[in-house]
Amino acid sequence: MEIYTIEALLLVFLILITCAVIFCKDILSAAIIYSAFSFCAVLLYLMMGSPDVAFTEAVIGTISTIFFVASLKKIDRWCK
């Protein structure tokens, strides 16, 4: 029963992090919050017993966060 509680908390965190990314005005902050989303997704996949999907999510989340932060050098950081 305790596992279901932790999984439910992770799902709630995923929803809250998604809302935070949507309403964030700073693009750098949104990219960092997105990495927290990826981390929570990795934990959820591991708890559900699929380490291959968790590893893939970790790699894709890390690479996409690096690309997001690197692309901020080219554009204006604040959305209008």
WOKA-V618730 format. One line per field, one symbol per residue. ss: DSSP state (H for helix, E for strand, - for the rest). psi: psi as a letter, one per 20 degrees, with the letter a starting at -180 (. if undefined). Layout:
ss = ???
psi = ???
This chain:
ss = -HHHHHHHHHHHHHHHHHHHHHH--EHHHHHHHHHHHHHHHHHHHHH---HHHHHHHHHHHHHHHHHHHHH------E--
psi = hhhhgghgghhghgghhghhggjphphghhhghhhhghghhggghhhiknhghggghgggggghgghghhiihhrphpq.
